[in-house]
Amino acid sequence: MEQNRKNILQNFSTRRILIPVFIGLGVVAYMLYRDPAARDLSALRDARLHWLLITVLVLVVRDAGYMYRIRHITEKVLSWRQSVDVIMLWEFASCVMPSVVGGSTVATFILNKEGIPLGKSLAYVMVTAMLDNLYFVLVAPIVLLATQGNVFPEVTGLSFSVSSSLTVAFVVSYCLMALYALLMVYALFFKPASVRRLLIRITSFRFLRRWRKSAYKHGNELVLASQQIKGKGWKYWWHAGISTAFVWTARYYVVSCIIAAFIHLSLHEHLLVFARNFVWKVVLLVAITPGGAGIVEGTFKVFFQDFISPSLLVLILLFYRIVTYYLYLVLGSFFLPRWVARVFGSKKAAELEQVST
């Protein structure tokens, strides 16, 4: 258990925090070097203050929604104070870990240290993952239809079509995410043992054998999680589903709010920006850097340059990363030592703090 604590805290080490900061700011510095016009900050004087306030409001409402959801999913075992700590540290973990890994392992550990048994902690994290995937799977087609599929950006000057490549990547990724979401629903609500056997059988092929151990572990986790969530009524799932739709809609809307603070957007353009977030999410899912650092900055222009003048691109990008990434690095650094002191005790916190430096 002691080693497990140390391994978890190593994810929050100073080095882990500084690496994505340097990568992200390095990409921004390069963008400023390539485009001198982007260094002009005079647009700050003309920023629409009400849209900046709306951005802050959306962020606050989004985080409040996350806190409500985790408290509801855990059946109010967590207090509001504990829910705040859990969400802040969960966001912090997502910032310092690669997008392909995510903060789910850390989230399970955090819930467990809040007094929730390990089996239930794992089940609750799986429920949030299932709901997040279902939101994407259900809402993405609606958004694409509403925008008539006009969500794939075109980039000139390349020997291949970015739009066509993204369309193929999106369709393939969407099908895989839909399959995974349905598999999780089937496993958690109906036949977890059958899904476990399926995962083991699939990884019995030679070229997939390296993932056999992980498949066996994931299958066992699904069985355990299924046992924990049996018997939940429709009200439980209704509130969990509505809160999930609420927080993800707010999350995707942040980009629109920041752009609107500097550039007028019509209602249709707001919808287009919102829709492009779904395609952008597919790209960021495969980011191998902590918090998608460098990948987010490098792809932001591709997806949103149609709505932003070149001179404002870097400024809006910086605003976006400050409120959705760097802010949570700062908040996480503030909440972590206090949480460690609360759940481990001051003496143990001092010992474990040495691990994270």
C-alpha positions as CSV (number, residue, x, y, z in Angstrom):
1,M,0.0,0.0,0.0
2,E,2.9,2.4,0.9
3,Q,4.4,1.8,-2.5
4,N,1.1,2.4,-4.2
5,R,0.8,5.8,-2.4
6,K,4.3,6.7,-3.6
7,N,3.6,5.7,-7.2
8,I,0.4,7.8,-7.2
9,L,2.1,10.9,-5.8
10,Q,4.9,10.6,-8.3
11,N,2.3,11.5,-10.9
12,F,2.1,14.9,-9.2
13,S,5.8,15.6,-9.0
14,T,7.2,19.0,-9.9
15,R,8.9,17.5,-12.9
16,R,5.6,16.1,-14.2
17,I,4.0,19.5,-13.8
18,L,6.8,21.5,-15.5
19,I,7.2,19.2,-18.5
20,P,3.8,20.0,-20.1
21,V,4.1,23.7,-19.1
22,F,7.4,23.9,-21.0
23,I,6.0,22.0,-24.0
24,G,2.9,24.0,-24.3
25,L,4.6,27.4,-23.8
26,G,7.3,26.3,-26.2
27,V,4.8,25.7,-29.0
28,V,3.1,29.1,-28.3
29,A,6.6,30.8,-28.4
30,Y,7.3,29.2,-31.8
31,M,3.9,30.4,-33.1
32,L,4.7,33.9,-32.0
33,Y,8.1,33.7,-33.6
34,R,6.6,32.5,-36.9
35,D,3.9,35.2,-37.0
36,P,4.9,38.7,-35.7
37,A,1.3,39.9,-36.1
38,A,0.2,37.6,-33.3
39,R,2.4,39.6,-30.9
40,D,0.0,42.6,-31.0
41,L,-2.0,42.6,-27.8
42,S,-3.9,45.7,-28.6
43,A,-7.0,43.5,-29.1
44,L,-7.2,43.2,-25.3
45,R,-8.5,46.7,-25.1
46,D,-11.5,45.8,-27.3
47,A,-12.3,42.5,-25.6
48,R,-16.0,42.1,-24.8
49,L,-16.0,41.9,-21.0
50,H,-19.4,40.2,-20.8
51,W,-18.2,37.3,-22.8
52,L,-15.1,36.9,-20.6
53,L,-17.5,36.9,-17.6
54,I,-19.6,34.3,-19.3
55,T,-16.5,32.2,-19.9
56,V,-15.8,32.3,-16.1
57,L,-19.4,31.5,-15.3
58,V,-19.4,28.5,-17.7
59,L,-16.2,27.2,-16.0
60,V,-17.6,27.6,-12.5
61,V,-20.9,26.0,-13.6
62,R,-19.1,23.1,-15.3
63,D,-17.0,22.3,-12.2
64,A,-20.0,22.6,-10.0
65,G,-21.7,20.1,-12.3
66,Y,-18.8,17.7,-12.0
67,M,-19.0,18.0,-8.2
68,Y,-22.7,17.4,-8.2
69,R,-22.3,14.4,-10.4
70,I,-19.5,12.7,-8.4
71,R,-21.5,13.3,-5.2
72,H,-24.7,11.9,-6.8
73,I,-22.9,8.9,-8.3
74,T,-21.3,8.0,-4.9
75,E,-24.8,8.3,-3.4
76,K,-23.8,11.3,-1.3
77,V,-21.1,9.4,0.6
78,L,-18.9,12.3,-0.3
79,S,-19.6,15.6,1.3
80,W,-19.4,18.8,-0.8
81,R,-16.0,19.5,0.6
82,Q,-14.8,16.1,-0.4
83,S,-16.4,16.4,-3.9
84,V,-14.5,19.7,-4.4
85,D,-11.2,18.0,-3.5
86,V,-11.9,14.9,-5.7
87,I,-12.8,17.0,-8.8
88,M,-9.9,19.4,-8.4
89,L,-7.4,16.5,-8.0
90,W,-9.0,14.6,-10.9
91,E,-8.6,17.6,-13.2
92,F,-5.1,18.0,-11.9
93,A,-4.3,14.4,-12.7
94,S,-5.7,14.8,-16.2
95,C,-3.4,17.8,-16.7
96,V,-0.2,16.0,-15.7
97,M,-0.9,12.7,-17.4
98,P,-1.2,11.9,-21.1
99,S,-4.7,12.0,-22.6
100,V,-4.3,8.3,-23.7
101,V,-3.9,7.4,-20.0
102,G,-6.2,9.9,-18.4
103,G,-6.7,10.4,-14.6
104,S,-9.0,7.4,-14.0
105,T,-6.4,5.3,-12.0
106,V,-5.7,8.3,-9.8
107,A,-9.4,9.0,-9.4
108,T,-10.0,5.5,-8.1
109,F,-7.2,6.0,-5.6
110,I,-8.6,9.4,-4.5
111,L,-12.1,8.0,-4.0
112,N,-10.7,5.1,-2.1
113,K,-8.8,7.4,0.2
114,E,-12.0,9.4,0.8
115,G,-13.4,6.3,2.6
116,I,-15.1,4.6,-0.4
117,P,-14.2,0.8,-0.7
118,L,-11.9,0.0,-3.6
119,G,-14.6,-2.0,-5.5
120,K,-17.1,0.9,-5.3
121,S,-14.4,3.5,-6.2
122,L,-13.6,1.5,-9.3
123,A,-17.3,1.1,-10.2
124,Y,-18.0,4.9,-9.8
125,V,-15.0,5.8,-12.0
126,M,-16.2,3.3,-14.6
127,V,-19.7,4.8,-14.5
128,T,-18.3,8.3,-15.2
129,A,-16.2,6.9,-18.1
130,M,-19.3,5.1,-19.5
131,L,-21.5,8.2,-19.2
132,D,-18.8,10.4,-20.8
133,N,-18.4,8.1,-23.8
134,L,-22.2,7.8,-24.2
135,Y,-22.5,11.6,-24.3
136,F,-20.1,11.8,-27.1
137,V,-21.6,8.8,-29.0
138,L,-25.2,10.2,-28.7
139,V,-24.6,13.9,-29.2
140,A,-21.9,13.9,-31.9
141,P,-24.3,12.7,-34.7
142,I,-26.9,15.3,-33.6
143,V,-24.4,18.1,-33.8
144,L,-23.0,16.9,-37.1
145,L,-26.5,16.8,-38.6
146,A,-27.4,20.2,-37.2
147,T,-24.3,21.7,-38.9
148,Q,-24.9,19.6,-42.1
149,G,-21.5,17.9,-41.6
150,N,-19.6,21.2,-42.1
151,V,-17.3,20.6,-39.2
152,F,-14.1,19.2,-40.8
153,P,-11.5,22.0,-41.4
154,E,-9.8,22.5,-44.7
155,V,-6.1,23.4,-44.8
156,T,-4.5,24.7,-48.0
157,G,-1.0,24.1,-49.1
158,L,-0.7,20.5,-48.2
159,S,-0.4,17.5,-50.6
160,F,-3.3,15.8,-49.0
161,S,-6.8,16.7,-47.8
162,V,-6.9,17.4,-44.1
163,S,-10.7,17.4,-44.2
164,S,-10.9,13.9,-45.8
165,S,-8.3,12.5,-43.4
166,L,-10.1,13.9,-40.4
167,T,-13.4,12.6,-41.7
168,V,-12.0,9.1,-42.0
169,A,-10.3,9.3,-38.6
170,F,-13.4,10.7,-37.0
171,V,-15.7,8.0,-38.4
172,V,-13.3,5.2,-37.4
173,S,-12.8,6.7,-33.9
174,Y,-16.5,7.2,-33.5
175,C,-17.3,3.6,-34.4
176,L,-14.6,2.4,-31.9
177,M,-15.9,4.6,-29.1
178,A,-19.5,3.6,-29.8
179,L,-18.5,-0.1,-29.7
180,Y,-16.6,0.5,-26.5
181,A,-19.4,2.4,-24.9
182,L,-22.0,-0.3,-25.8
183,L,-19.6,-3.0,-24.6
184,M,-19.3,-1.2,-21.2
185,V,-23.1,-0.8,-21.0
186,Y,-23.5,-4.5,-21.7
187,A,-20.8,-5.5,-19.3
188,L,-21.9,-3.3,-16.4
189,F,-25.7,-4.0,-16.7
190,F,-26.0,-7.4,-18.2
191,K,-23.2,-9.9,-18.7
192,P,-19.8,-8.8,-17.2
193,A,-18.4,-12.4,-17.1
194,S,-19.2,-12.8,-20.9
195,V,-17.4,-9.6,-21.7
196,R,-14.4,-10.7,-19.6
197,R,-14.2,-14.0,-21.6
198,L,-14.5,-12.0,-24.8
199,L,-11.6,-9.7,-23.9
200,I,-9.5,-12.7,-22.9
201,R,-10.4,-14.5,-26.1
202,I,-9.6,-11.5,-28.4
203,T,-6.2,-11.1,-26.8
204,S,-5.3,-14.7,-27.3
205,F,-4.3,-13.9,-30.8
206,R,-0.5,-13.7,-31.2
207,F,-0.4,-10.0,-32.3
208,L,-2.7,-9.0,-29.4
209,R,-1.2,-11.3,-26.7
210,R,0.9,-8.4,-25.2
211,W,-2.4,-6.9,-23.9
212,R,-3.8,-10.2,-22.5
213,K,-2.8,-9.4,-18.9
214,S,-4.4,-5.9,-19.2
215,A,-7.6,-7.4,-20.7
216,Y,-7.8,-10.0,-17.9
217,K,-7.5,-7.2,-15.3
218,H,-10.0,-4.9,-17.1
219,G,-12.4,-7.8,-17.3
220,N,-12.2,-8.5,-13.6
221,E,-12.7,-4.8,-12.9
222,L,-15.9,-4.8,-15.1
223,V,-17.3,-7.8,-13.1
224,L,-16.5,-6.1,-9.8
225,A,-18.0,-2.8,-10.9
226,S,-21.1,-4.5,-12.2
227,Q,-21.7,-6.1,-8.8
228,Q,-21.4,-2.7,-7.2
229,I,-24.0,-0.8,-9.3
230,K,-26.7,-3.5,-9.4
231,G,-30.1,-2.3,-8.3
232,K,-29.7,1.4,-9.0
233,G,-33.1,2.9,-9.9
234,W,-34.0,5.1,-12.9
235,K,-33.7,8.3,-10.9
236,Y,-30.1,7.5,-10.1
237,W,-29.2,7.1,-13.8
238,W,-31.4,10.0,-14.9
239,H,-29.6,12.5,-12.6
240,A,-26.2,11.0,-13.6
241,G,-27.0,11.3,-17.3
242,I,-28.4,14.8,-17.1
243,S,-25.4,16.1,-15.1
244,T,-23.0,14.4,-17.6
245,A,-24.7,16.2,-20.5
246,F,-24.6,19.4,-18.6
247,V,-20.9,19.4,-17.8
248,W,-19.8,18.2,-21.2
249,T,-21.9,20.8,-23.0
250,A,-20.4,23.5,-20.8
251,R,-16.9,22.0,-21.5
252,Y,-17.3,22.2,-25.2
253,Y,-18.8,25.7,-25.1
254,V,-15.7,27.3,-23.5
255,V,-14.0,27.8,-26.8
256,S,-17.0,29.6,-28.3
257,C,-17.1,32.0,-25.3
258,I,-13.5,32.9,-25.5
259,I,-13.6,33.5,-29.3
260,A,-16.8,35.6,-28.9
261,A,-14.9,37.8,-26.4
262,F,-12.8,39.0,-29.3
263,I,-14.7,38.3,-32.5
264,H,-18.4,38.5,-33.2
265,L,-19.9,35.0,-33.7
266,S,-23.4,34.4,-35.1
267,L,-25.6,31.7,-33.6
268,H,-24.7,29.4,-36.5
269,E,-21.0,30.0,-35.9
270,H,-21.3,29.2,-32.2
271,L,-22.9,25.9,-33.2
272,L,-20.0,25.2,-35.7
273,V,-17.4,25.9,-33.1
274,F,-19.2,23.7,-30.6
275,A,-19.4,20.9,-33.3
276,R,-15.7,21.2,-34.1
277,N,-14.9,20.3,-30.5
278,F,-16.2,16.8,-31.2
279,V,-13.8,16.3,-34.0
280,W,-11.0,17.9,-32.1
281,K,-11.7,15.6,-29.2
282,V,-10.9,12.6,-31.4
283,V,-7.5,14.1,-32.2
284,L,-6.7,14.8,-28.6
285,L,-7.6,11.3,-27.5
286,V,-4.4,10.0,-29.0
287,A,-2.2,12.7,-27.4
288,I,0.8,11.2,-25.8
289,T,2.0,14.3,-23.9
290,P,0.8,15.2,-20.4
291,G,-2.5,17.0,-20.7
292,G,-2.1,17.0,-24.5
293,A,0.6,19.8,-24.1
294,G,1.9,20.8,-27.5
295,I,-0.8,18.8,-29.3
296,V,-3.6,21.1,-28.1
297,E,-1.6,24.2,-29.1
298,G,-0.5,22.8,-32.4
299,T,-4.0,21.6,-33.5
300,F,-6.0,24.6,-32.2
301,K,-5.2,26.6,-35.3
302,V,-6.3,23.8,-37.7
303,F,-9.7,23.5,-36.1
304,F,-10.6,27.1,-35.3
305,Q,-8.7,29.3,-37.7
306,D,-11.9,29.7,-39.8
307,F,-13.4,31.8,-37.0
308,I,-10.3,33.7,-35.8
309,S,-8.2,36.3,-37.6
310,P,-4.5,35.3,-37.7
311,S,-3.5,38.2,-35.4
312,L,-5.8,37.0,-32.6
313,L,-5.2,33.3,-32.9
314,V,-2.3,33.0,-30.4
315,L,-4.0,35.4,-27.9
316,I,-7.3,33.4,-27.9
317,L,-5.3,30.1,-27.7
318,L,-3.5,31.4,-24.6
319,F,-6.8,32.5,-23.0
320,Y,-8.2,29.0,-23.7
321,R,-5.2,27.2,-22.2
322,I,-5.0,29.5,-19.2
323,V,-8.7,28.8,-18.2
324,T,-8.8,25.1,-19.1
325,Y,-5.3,23.9,-18.3
326,Y,-2.9,26.2,-16.4
327,L,-5.6,27.2,-14.0
328,Y,-6.1,23.6,-13.0
329,L,-2.3,23.1,-12.6
330,V,-2.3,26.0,-10.1
331,L,-5.5,24.8,-8.3
332,G,-4.2,21.2,-8.2
333,S,-0.9,22.3,-6.6
334,F,-3.0,24.2,-4.0
335,F,-5.4,21.4,-3.3
336,L,-3.0,18.4,-3.3
337,P,-0.9,19.1,-0.1
338,R,-4.1,19.9,1.8
339,W,-5.8,16.8,0.6
340,V,-2.7,14.7,1.4
341,A,-2.6,16.2,4.9
342,R,-6.3,15.5,5.4
343,V,-6.4,11.8,4.3
344,F,-2.9,10.7,5.4
345,G,-2.2,13.0,8.3
346,S,0.4,15.8,8.6
347,K,3.4,13.5,9.4
348,K,2.6,11.1,6.6
349,A,2.0,14.0,4.2
350,A,5.5,15.4,5.0
351,E,7.0,12.0,4.2
352,L,5.1,11.5,1.0
353,E,5.8,15.1,-0.1
354,Q,9.4,14.1,-0.5
355,V,8.3,11.5,-3.1
356,S,6.6,14.2,-5.2
357,T,9.6,16.5,-5.4
